[in-house]
Amino acid sequence: MQEFDVAEQGKGANVEQQAFARATEEASAQLDLVKAQLTDPAKQAILSMHQELLQDPDLLAQTYAGLAEGKSAAWSWRAAFSAYSARLEAQDNPLLRERANDIRDVGRRVLALLAGVKQAALELPDGSILIAEDLAPSDTASLDPAKVRGFCTRTGGATSHVAILARSLGIPAICGISQSALKLPEGLQVILNGNEGTLAIAPTPADLAAAEQDIARLAERRAAEAKSSMLPAQTSDGSRIDVVANIRNAADAREAVAKGAEGVGLLRSEFLFDNRDTAPTEEEQAAEYCAVADALGKDRPLVVRTLDVGGDKPLSYLPLPKEDNPFLGLRGIRVSLDRPDLLRTQLRAILQAAPLTQLHIMFPMVASLEELRAAKAVLAQEQAALGVSGVKVGIMIEVPSAAVLAARFAPEVDFFSIGTNDLTQYVLAMDRGHPQLAKQADALHPGVLAMIALTCEGARAHGKWVGVCGGLASDERAAPLLVGMGVTELSVSTPAVASVKATLARWSLADCQQLAKDVLALSTVTDVRHHLNQHAR
C-alpha cells in the first residue's frame, strides 16, 4: 500500500481549497473511466458509491476544518478520511467496517492526486494468484480475469465489496485467509479452491494435474449449463421450481432475465435509500420500481422487499439511537413501523408497479404476528386509496420466532421467503461478519436446516409457497436439499442461475425428498457438507 509524504502547512486557504476541489473532481473523473471499462452493473454501482463518498458531508466538514487552521489540503484530507475510516473500523458492525475500506480507497485516490504521486497499478503476470492484506474495491474491479486466476485477502468476508466484485468477475477468492499466507514467497506455486476456501502450498505435479482437470471439467460444465439456461427450471421428473434472481435495479433485472432468471425473488429496495442526504421521493421510488417491472414484463414475478435498514445499516437522514447490539435492535420492519411516513411513501411507490408485473411485497425481519398485522394494515389502506388489488404479501423468515411459528403466520400471508444469511446468525448467535466466527456461521448447520424445514412444514399446512433468497439458494449443492424440504422458489445471484437450474434437472423430486430426509437426520455441519458432496450430481 502506497504511503504519501505531504506537507502539514498549506499555502493559504484559497489555494488549498482550489487544489482540493480539483483533486476531488479528477478523482471522480478517474472513477468514471474505470466504470466505462466495466459491463457489470454491480461493479459500476460500487464505484458510483465511491464517487458519492467524495461529497460525504462529514468527510468534507473535517477536511475544511483543517484548511481553516492553515493546514494543507493533502494533510487535512488525510487526517479526515483516516479518522473517519478508523472510527468505522472500530465498530462491531461488519457493514460499517466494510464502509471503512471504501473510504480508505477513495481517500488514497484523492491523496495521490494532491501529493502529485501516480498510484501504482497492479501489474500481474498471466496465471497469477494474488495474496494481499487487503484489496481496494477499485483495484479489484480493475483486475483482469484473463490474467488473475484468483486472489486471497487477510481482511474482508463473504459479504464484502471485494468478495462481491470477485464473484461478479468470476475470479475465485478467499477473504479472511491466515496471516501466514502473506509471508509466502513470490513465484511459489499454489492451488486456490474458492469453493472449499483452501490454499494448497507447493503442490506436487500430480496435484497440479488434478487441479487442471477439475478446472477444465468445470469450464465444460458451465458452458453446457449456459446453453440450457433459458429452459424452465424443473426436476428431472417435471416438478417446476422457480429459479429467480436477487437484484437491486432495472439493469440487474435485465441482466438476470438474459441469463435465464424467471423473475425477481428479491428486489433490495434499500439501495434506493442509501448514499443520499434525503429520503427518495415517492416519484423517484416509483420510477425505479416501474423500471424493474418493465424489464420483467407482466408474465414474471417481482418480489419487492420493503426498506431493510436499521442500527446495522444506518441512513444519514434517518437518525436512530446508538445501540449496543444493532443486530438485535431497530431493524427491518421495526424501523418502518417506527416511521410509518416512510413506509406509506414506499408502499404507494411500489404499488404503482402493480399493473406492469406480477407484484409481490414482503416485509423484512418480522418476528411477531403483531408486526405483520400492523404492516398489512398500512398496506391495505394504501391499496384502497390507490384502488390496487391482486398484490401478493409475504414476509422474510429471518428470525427464529417466525420459523417456529410459521404455521401461525401462514394463514395471514401468501408466501414466505427465507433469508438464510440473517437466519443463520440469529439461530447460531454468531455475527456472520465476526473475524473469528464468520466461518462457523454456516447456513448448512443442522439447527438452521431444522428452521427451514419447520417453515416449509408450516407453509405446506396452509397451502402457501416458500422461497429462499439468502446465500444458500445460490449454492448448487444445496438446491436439491432445499427443494426436498419443500422450497419451490430459489432466488439466486445472477451468475448462479444456470448452474442451479442445471443441478435441479439432474434430480427427481423423490430423490430430493430422500436427500432432505437423510440430511435432516445429521448432527453436524461437517456431516451435512460431506453428505452433500458425496451425493453431488
KEKE-545177 format. One record per residue (C-alpha): residue in one letter; x, y, z. Coordinates in steps of 0.25 Angstrom, whole numbers, plus 5000, padded with zeros to 4 digits. Example, Ala and Ser with C-alpha at 12.3 -4.5 7.8 and 13.67 -1.06 7.14 Angstrom:
A504949825031 S505549965029 
// end
This chain:
M500050005000 Q500650134996 E501050245006 F501050395003 D501950495009 V501150625010 A501450765016 E500650805028 Q500550955026 G499751005014 K499951115004 G498751195008 A497251155010 N496851194996 V498051124989 E497850994997 Q496250994995 Q496451004980 A497550894980 F496550804988 A495350834978 R496250804966 A496650674973 T495250624976 E494850654962 E495950584956 A495750464965 S494250454961 A494750464946 Q495750354948 L494550264954 D493750294942 L494850244933 V494950114941 K493350104941 A493350124926 Q494249994924 L493349914933 T492049844928 D491549784941 P490549884948 A490949824962 K492349874960 Q491950004954 A491050034966 I492150014976 L493050114968 S491850204968 M491750194983 H493250234983 Q492850364975 E491750394985 L492750384997 L493550494990 Q492350584994 D492150525008 P491750645017 D492550585029 L493850565021 L493750705015 A493450775028 Q494650705035 T495550745023 Y495050885022 A495350905037 G496750865035 L496850965023 A496251075033 E497451045042 G498451075031 K498750925028 S499050875014 A497950815006 A498650675006 W498950685021 S497450725024 W496850615015 R497750505020 A497450545034 A495950545031 F495850415024 S496850335033 A496050385045 Y494750355039 S495150215034 A495750175047 R494450215055 L493750115046 E494750015046 A494650005061 Q493149975061 D492649835063 N491749845051 P492349775038 L491549875029 L492249995035 R493549925035 E493349905020 R493050055018 A494350085025 N495050005014 D494350085003 I494650225010 R496150185010 D496150144996 V495550274992 G496450355001 R497650294995 R497250334981 V497050474985 L498250484993 A499150434982 L498650544973 L498850644984 A500250594986 G500550584971 V500850434972 K500450344961 Q499750224968 A500450094965 A499550004956 L499449854959 E500349794948 L500249644949 P500749534940 D499749434934 G499349324943 S499549404956 I498949374969 L498949504977 I499149504992 A498949635000 E498649695013 D497449755006 L497049804993 A496349934990 P495049914983 S495449994971 D496749914970 T495849784970 A494949844959 S496149864950 L496749724951 D496749654938 P496149514939 A496949474928 K498249494936 V497849474950 R497349334953 G497049364968 F497349444980 C497349444995 T497249555005 R497449545020 T496349645023 G494849645018 G493849535017 A492849475008 T491949605008 S493049705006 H493049784993 V494349714989 A493749584990 I492449634983 L493349684972 A494149554971 R492949474969 S492449574958 L493749554951 G493749404952 I495049404960 P495249304971 A495549374984 I495749354999 C495449475008 G495949455022 I497149365020 S498249335030 Q499349445033 S500449335030 A499949335015 L500549485014 K501949425016 L501949335004 P503049364994 E502749424981 G502649324970 L502249204979 Q501249104972 V499949094980 I498549044977 L497349124981 N496049054983 G495049164985 N493849074987 E494649004999 G495349125004 T496749065003 L498049094998 A498948984995 I500449024996 A501548964987 P500648854981 T501248734974 P501248714959 A500048614962 D499348714970 L499448824959 A499048724948 A497748684956 A497448834958 E497548864943 Q496648744940 D495648804950 I495748944944 A495548884930 R494348804935 L493648914942 A493849004930 E493248904921 R492048884930 R491849034932 A491849054917 A490748944915 E489949004926 A489949134920 K489349074907 S488149024914 S487949134924 M486749194917 L485949064919 P484949054930 A485549014943 Q484948874947 T485448744953 S485648624944 D484248574947 G483648704943 S483348774956 R483448924954 I484349014963 D484449164960 V485949204959 V485849354960 A486949464964 N487349554975 I487549694969 R487649844972 N487149914960 A486649904946 A488049884940 D488149764949 A486749714945 R487049724930 E488449644932 A487749534941 V486649514930 A487749504919 K488449394928 G487149314929 A486549364942 E484949344942 G484749474950 V485249544963 G485149484976 L485749594984 L485849744980 R486649804991 S485949944992 E486949995002 F487950024990 L487050144986 F487150205000 D488650185003 N489750295000 R488750405000 D488550535009 T487050515008 A486050405006 P485650374992 T484250434988 E483050354984 E483250394970 E484750354970 Q484450214976 A483250194967 A484150214955 E485150114959 Y484150004963 C483350024950 A484650014942 V484949884948 A483549834945 D483649884931 A484949804930 L484249674935 G482949694928 K481549644932 D481849494932 R482949494942 P482849514957 L483449634964 V483649624979 V484049754986 R484549755000 T484249885007 L485349965014 D486249875021 V487149975029 G487450005044 G488450005054 D489449925046 K489149995033 P489050145036 L488450255028 S488950395030 Y487550455029 L486950345038 P487550375052 L487350255061 P487850235075 K489250175077 E489050035080 D490049935088 N489549825079 P488949875066 F488649735060 L487649725072 G487149865071 L486349955061 R486449875048 G485549845036 I484049855039 R484349915053 V484950035046 S483750045036 L482650035047 D483450135055 R483450235043 P482050205036 D482250325027 L483450255020 L482650125020 R481450195014 T482250265003 Q483050144999 L481750054998 R481050154990 A482250164980 I482350004980 L480849994977 Q481050074964 A481749964958 A480549864960 P479949884946 L481349844940 T481749714946 Q481349604956 L481549694968 H481949634982 I482249714994 M482949655006 F483349715020 P484749685026 M485149645040 V483749605044 A483749545058 S482349545062 L480849545057 E480649685063 E481749735054 L481149665042 R479749715044 A480249855046 A480949865033 K479849795026 A478849895031 V479750015025 L479849935012 A478349915012 Q478050065014 E478950105003 Q478449994993 A476950044996 A477450194994 L478050154980 G477050054976 V478049944974 S477749794977 G478349664974 V479749694981 K480349574988 V480849595002 G481949515009 I483049525020 M484449495021 I484749375030 E486049425037 V485649425052 P485549285059 S484149325065 A483649345051 A484149205047 V483649135059 L482249205057 A482249185042 A480849105043 R480249235051 F480849335041 A480449255028 P478949275028 E479249425028 V480249435017 D480349385002 F481749335003 F483049325011 S484449365007 I485549305015 G486749405017 T487749295021 N488949395024 D488149465035 L487449335040 T488849275041 Q489349375050 Y488149385059 V488049235060 L489449215064 A489649345071 M490849375062 D491149505055 R491349465041 G492449575040 H493149535052 P494649515048 Q494749385057 L493349335056 A492949365042 K493449235036 Q492549155047 A491349235043 D490949135033 A489549125027 L489648975026 H489748965041 P488648855045 G488048965054 V487849055042 L487348945033 A486348905044 M485749045044 I485649035029 A484948905030 L483948965040 T483649085031 C483348985020 E482448905028 G481649025034 A481449075020 R481048945014 A479948925024 H479249045019 G479649035004 K480649145004 W481949144996 V483349165001 G484549224995 V485949244999 C486649374995 G487849365004 G489249325000 L488949175002 A487949184990 S489149204981 D489949084985 E489648984975 R489948864984 A488948914994 A487848934983 P487348794983 L487348794998 L486448914999 V485448864989 G485448734996 M484948815009 G483848875001 V484449004995 T483849034982 E484549164979 L486049194979 S486549344977 V487949334974 S489149434969 T489049444954 P490349374952 A489749244959 V488449244951 A488949144940 S489749054950 V488549044959 K487549014948 A488448904942 T488648844956 L487148824958 A486948764945 R487848644949 W487048614961 S485648554963 L484648614973 A484648484980 D486248484981 C486248624986 Q485248584997 Q486048465001 L487348555001 A486548645011 K486148535020 D487548485021 V488248615023 L487248665034 A487648535042 L489048585042 S489648655054 T490848745050 V491148835038 T492348745035 D491448635033 V490448715025 R491548765015 H492148625014 H490748565010 L490448675000 N491848664994 Q491748514993 H490348524986 A490648634977 R490248614962 
// end
